[in-house]
Every structure is written in structure tokens, then in C-alpha cells.
């Protein structure tokens, strides 16, 4: 239910922004992404591979010659309804506890494109919210991550595949680590 709601909101916001953006000739992009969240460390002990959805606004300047700058900035949001390991979910069910868990982040970052290949690197930092299963209180903290991607594109649509290593430094809880692997669809505006 929460996944469908998040996807609906992302689609609505992206549609409204695309409709208002005018012709697709600029260097900025609205990017929708979807893929998997692969937990590691303590998070990997309780959770299994989960879906990951996100949206990004990418901002890139143009130089006086009309060339897109190699360094850009972005604002991103991501959400994952975390899937629990079978034994963890069964244990929580036996105790009558809530089995829903989720991760949400909003972050600012930088993206450095290569001038000689379709590769790029990213780094981001921002706000993280982790809601654990079992009815525990949600934890807030710092979301950080680094990524490597490969983009392909035409003037109207841009495709990319990106992998990121993510770290959430949470207050009052163990820090969590995970990888994301996503396919991205960008619309210049």
C-alpha cells in the first residue's frame, strides 16, 4: 500500500513538472529511478533485497559555448518498503508485532560526468528516516552515499544505470549500510 502511494506521488509530481517545463532543450533533468535495495551489515541480518523508488532533480550549467558542464548538482528523494527475512518476519508475527519496515531519504549531491565516456560518479548527503519492524520508534539521521553510473541519452530522454553504496548514520540506533542498483529515466527541461 505504501509503495503504491509513493509511486503515485512520484508519478504525479514528475508529470506536473514535465508539463510545466516547456521544450526539452535545456541541460537540467527530472529523473525517475527504480530498482533494488541490497542491505548489508546489521540491516542485512533482518532485511532481504527490497524495491527502491526515487526521483531526482539534476541541475547542470552550460558554458558560454553552449556545452553542458561536467559537474552538476542534484536534489533526490528515495523510498524503500523493506522486505524482512523469512525467519525475522515469522518471529515478529508470532509475537503479534508489526512487520512493516521502511527507509526514506532526501539528499543534496554532486554528479561528475566524464568528458570521454558515458560514466559518471555521484556523492550525496542529507536526511534519512528508518522505520524498523516490530513497532519500534523510527530513527532519523544523516543519509550519505557514493555512486557510479553510466548514462545514455538523446535530447528528449536520458537513460542511466547507477549503483550506489549508502550509509545512514542514525541517532540512537545502529548505523545502516546498503547498496542500491537502479535504472533511471531522465527528462530534460
C-alpha positions in Angstrom: 0.0 0.0 0.0 2.7 2.5 0.9 4.7 1.5 -2.2 1.8 2.2 -4.4 1.2 5.6 -2.7 4.8 6.6 -3.1 4.8 5.6 -6.7 1.6 7.6 -7.4 3.0 10.7 -5.7 6.3 10.4 -7.7 4.4 10.0 -10.9 2.1 12.9 -10.2 5.0 15.3 -9.3 7.0 14.2 -12.3 4.0 14.7 -14.6 3.2 18.1 -13.3 6.8 19.2 -13.6 7.2 17.8 -17.1 4.0 19.6 -18.2 5.3 22.9 -16.9 8.9 22.6 -18.1 8.4 23.5 -21.7 10.7 22.3 -24.5 13.3 19.7 -23.7 16.3 21.7 -24.8 17.9 22.6 -21.5 20.5 20.8 -19.5 18.5 20.2 -16.3 16.6 16.9 -15.8 13.8 15.4 -13.8 14.9 11.7 -13.2 12.7 8.8 -12.0 14.5 5.7 -10.8 13.6 2.2 -9.7 15.5 -0.8 -8.7 16.7 -2.8 -5.7 18.0 -2.1 -2.3 20.5 -4.7 -1.1 21.1 -4.5 2.7 24.4 -5.3 4.2 25.7 -5.3 7.8 23.1 -5.2 10.6 20.4 -4.3 8.2 21.2 -7.4 6.1 20.6 -9.6 9.2 17.0 -8.6 9.3 16.1 -7.5 5.8 16.3 -9.0 2.4 16.6 -7.4 -1.1 13.8 -4.8 -1.3 12.3 -2.5 -4.0 13.7 1.1 -4.2 12.0 4.1 -5.9 13.3 7.6 -6.2 13.1 10.9 -8.0 15.9 13.4 -8.7 16.2 17.0 -10.0 19.5 17.4 -11.7 20.9 20.9 -12.3 23.8 21.5 -14.8 25.1 24.8 -16.1 26.1 25.4 -19.6 29.3 27.2 -20.6 29.4 30.2 -22.9 29.9 27.8 -25.9 26.6 26.0 -25.1 28.2 22.9 -23.8 26.8 21.2 -20.7 29.1 21.4 -17.7 30.7 18.2 -16.5 29.8 18.9 -12.8 26.2 19.1 -11.8 24.2 19.3 -8.6 21.1 17.3 -7.7 18.3 17.0 -5.1 17.0 13.5 -4.6 14.4 11.6 -2.7 14.2 7.8 -2.3 11.9 5.3 -0.6 12.1 1.6 0.1 9.4 -0.6 1.8 11.9 -3.0 3.4 11.3 -6.8 3.0 12.1 -8.8 6.1 14.0 -12.1 6.1 11.5 -15.0 6.5 12.7 -16.0 10.0 12.6 -12.5 11.3 9.0 -11.9 9.9 7.8 -15.2 11.4 9.2 -14.3 14.8 7.5 -10.9 14.7 4.3 -12.5 13.6 4.4 -15.0 16.5 4.8 -12.1 18.9 2.0 -10.1 17.3 4.3 -7.3 16.3 4.3 -5.1 13.2 6.2 -6.5 10.3 6.4 -3.2 8.2 9.7 -1.5 7.8 10.8 1.3 5.6 13.7 3.6 4.6 13.3 7.2 3.3 15.9 9.8 2.4 16.1 13.3 0.9 19.6 14.5 0.0 21.7 17.0 -2.0 24.5 15.8 -4.1 27.0 16.4 -6.8 27.4 14.5 -10.1 30.7 14.5 -12.1 30.4 13.4 -15.7 33.3 12.1 -17.7 34.2 14.1 -20.8 35.4 10.9 -22.7 32.9 8.2 -21.7 29.3 7.8 -20.5 30.5 7.1 -16.9 29.8 9.4 -14.0 30.3 9.5 -10.2 28.0 10.9 -7.6 28.1 11.8 -3.9 25.2 12.8 -1.7 24.3 13.8 1.9 21.0 14.6 3.5 18.2 13.4 5.8 17.4 9.7 6.5 14.4 8.1 8.2 14.4 4.4 9.1 11.3 2.8 10.5 12.1 -0.6 11.8 9.8 -3.6 12.0 8.5 -4.6 15.4 6.7 -1.4 16.3 9.9 0.4 17.4 10.3 4.2 17.1 11.6 5.5 13.8 15.1 6.8 13.7 16.3 9.9 12.0 19.9 10.6 10.8 22.3 11.5 8.1 22.0 9.8 4.7 25.2 9.6 2.8 26.3 7.7 -0.3 28.6 7.4 -3.3 27.7 6.1 -6.7 28.9 5.1 -10.1 26.7 5.2 -13.2 26.6 5.0 -16.9 24.3 7.3 -18.9 22.9 7.2 -22.4 20.7 9.8 -23.9 19.1 11.7 -26.6 17.8 15.3 -26.3 14.4 14.3 -25.1 15.0 11.3 -22.9 18.1 10.2 -20.9 18.7 6.6 -19.6 21.2 5.6 -17.0 22.1 2.7 -14.7 23.6 3.6 -11.4 24.9 1.7 -8.4 25.4 3.4 -5.0 26.9 2.5 -1.7 24.7 4.1 1.0 25.3 4.8 4.7 22.7 6.1 7.1 24.2 7.4 10.4 21.2 7.2 12.7 20.7 8.8 16.2 20.1 6.3 18.9 20.4 3.2 16.7 23.0 1.2 14.8 24.1 2.8 11.5 22.8 1.0 8.4 24.5 0.2 5.2 23.1 -0.9 1.9 23.7 -0.8 -1.9 21.2 0.3 -4.5 21.2 -0.6 -8.1 18.7 1.4 -10.2 17.6 2.1 -13.7 17.0 5.8 -14.3 14.8 7.7 -16.8 15.6 11.4 -17.2 13.5 14.1 -18.9 15.5 17.3 -19.7 13.8 20.6 -19.1 
